[in-house]
Amino acid sequence: MRKGAPLLCAAALPLGGCASRPLDYLEGYSQASRPLVALAWGFSLISLAVCLIIAALVTAALMRRRSPEEGEALAVRRDGGGMRWIYVGVGVSVPVLLAMTVWSIATVRAVAAPPRKPRLTVEVTGAQWFWDVTYADPEIPAGRFGSANEIVIPTHEPVRLVLRSRDVIHSFWVPKLGGKMDMIPGQTNIHWIEADTPGVYRGQCAEFCGLQHARMAFTVTAVPLDVWQRWRRLQLSGALRRPLDSAAAATGQNVFLQRCAACHSVRGTGSGGNLGPDLSGLGARPTLAAGTLPNTPANLAYWIGHTQDVKPGSRMPEVQLRADEQAALVAYLEAL
C-alpha cells in the first residue's frame, strides 16, 4: 500500500464488488445517475418488446405463406386487410413514442442541476491523452491544488465540474455517477456529479479523440465527508513536501527537476511544467498513464523509458536515463 493510499482505500472498500463492471451504466450510485438508469432500462425494455412483436409477426407471416403448385396462379386480393394492421401499428406507436419523448425531457430536467448549490468545484481539462484536475474552493482562495487522472470527492455532496479541452473534443463520463458532457476546445461546460456510496468509480472519455482514446481513463474516488476534509488538509498542508526519506529519492528529485520539470509539476519543488500531468501524490494513485498500467515501481520504470511501446502516439517522449538515474527517479515519484 502506497503512502497516502490507506485513507482513501479503506473508505472506498464498499464498492469493491463493482470493479468487474466498471462501465456498467445500468447501475446508479447517485441522484444524477438513477433517473438515467431508469430511462435506460425503460427504453431497453420497450425496444425489446418492439423486436419481439416484429419477430412474432414475421414468423406468423412465414407460417401462413403457401407456395403455388406447378401451373397454379394465386389470386391477387385487392383488399386483404393490410390497412388494418397499419392503423393498429400507428395507433400503438404514436402514444408510445410520445410517452418516451416526455420521459426523456423529464429525465433531462431532473439531472440538469444539482439538488443544492455545490460547495466544491473541480476543474477538469481533457488532453491527448490524460485528465488535468484542479480543485478550487470558492471559500478558500488559496485552496487550489492540482492532480491528474483521479478525482476525489465527498459522498452525499454535489460537486460542480468545470469542463474544458486543451486540444480536441473529449467527453467526460462516469457511468455510475451520471451522464456525459462534451469538452469542446474554446468552450467551458458546466456539469455536476454526486456519489451516495463510498467507492472507486471508473470514468472514461466517451468521444473519439485520437489514437489513444481507449486509454484515456480516470477514477472518481468517493469517501465520507470527514475523510475527504482530512485528505484535502493533507494536500494543502505541505505534507507532500516532507523531507525525502532515502538518498535515492533525494537524488531522484534532482533527476526530476533536470529532466521532467519542463513538462510536469510537483507541488513544493518549484517545478511549473503544465504540458503533462501534475505528478503531486503520484505514489498514491492506482494507475499510470491514465488507467493504462497499475501503479507499481516496475511499471513506472517501464513507462518512463518506453512510453511509445505502452501508449503509441503519446505526447510524452521516451526519457533515456542511466539505470541508476531511472531507479532514483522511480524511488522519488513513488515516495510522493
Beta strands, then each sheet from edge to edge (+ up, - down):
strand 1: 120-127
strand 2: 130-137
strand 3: 140-148
strand 4: 150-154
strand 5: 159-165
strand 6: 170-173
strand 7: 181-183
strand 8: 189-193
strand 9: 199-205
strand 10: 217-223
strand 11: 287-288
strand 12: 293-294
sheet 1: 3+ 2- 1+ 5+ 8-
sheet 2: 4+ 10+ 9- 6+ 7-
sheet 3: 11+ 12-
end
